[in-house]
Amino acid sequence: MTRRDFIAALGSAVVWPLAARAQQPKMLRVGYSGIMPREAPHYSAFEKRMAELGYQQGRNFVLSTSRRQASKATSRLTASLPPARWNIMLAAGNEPALRAARAAAGATPIVFIALDFDPVEKGYVASLSRPGSNTTGIFVSQLELAGKRVELLRETFPNARRVGLLWDAASREQAVAAAAASGKLGFEPRLLELIGDPPNYVAALMPMVDSLGEPVMIPASPLFLRDRATIARVLLERRTPSICAFREVMEAGALISYGVNLVDVFRDAADFVDKLARGAKASDVPMREPLHFHIAFNLKTARALGLDISPTLLARADEVIE
């Protein structure tokens, strides 16, 4: 390479990122609909990834949040979304969060994270590869993961006869899928419906009163994520091991978690926001399914329950809490 060619190549390498940054809006306003509080680490992960992509909170990027809380009948938006004009909406978690974002967004593009519902089946997108609307994002197939969690329980508790399957309005289909997998693996499934507001976890676990020490599955649901400390306390008082969908529930005291890492999912959502901010149409941006699923064990809980976890299982874990 000649000196002139080298200088030309160096110049183009400098100009390209400048040109890419020039395509970013002067101030990107993102409106957020979800259940988690502003101080949750998921926001930090999202903002960190946005910063890596060239967006600095308060300088050329603003994230306006609104918490969603549980009502008596179902989880729905109770806090009004802030009155602002957004370039993009971000809806994270469950179907009510997406419905709230759609109601507020109009024609504004939406990036959503579908943690406990199928967006194709529900009609929000035409297909994962071609959404065909103003919405795109990340889809986590919880029905398949529910079966995988039961398989992991069978490996962990080869002598267990029964498995309790907690469920609420948002996770009924997960419980049905887990029950089908349980029968094939030699478990007697017991469906544990959670009702009431506030929910009565002690009452929900009553069908397992004659099966103390046998495992319970906690599905993916905003309610279980919100009430993770209460669930962990009740299960530990009953000396009941459990597997859950989210690492945060395991960290609170569940024995095992198997599913997506929400921090990683929020980072991935930032990539979608960046694509739309640079001019891509949501209808043309394929949705993404996670490629890696996070396995974690809480050995503090294992010791409290008097359990020994197989070294083989621990070797497969992404994380072990000591």
Beta strands, then each sheet from edge to edge (+ up, - down):
strand 1: 28-34
strand 2: 61-67
strand 3: 69-70
strand 4: 75-76
strand 5: 88-93
strand 6: 110-114
strand 7: 135-139
strand 8: 162-167
strand 9: 188-193
strand 10: 216-218
strand 11: 242-244
strand 12: 256-259
strand 13: 294-298
strand 14: 319-321
sheet 1: 2+ 1+ 5+ 6+ 7+
sheet 2: 3+ 4-
sheet 3: 9+ 8+ 10+ 11+ 12+ 13- 14-
end
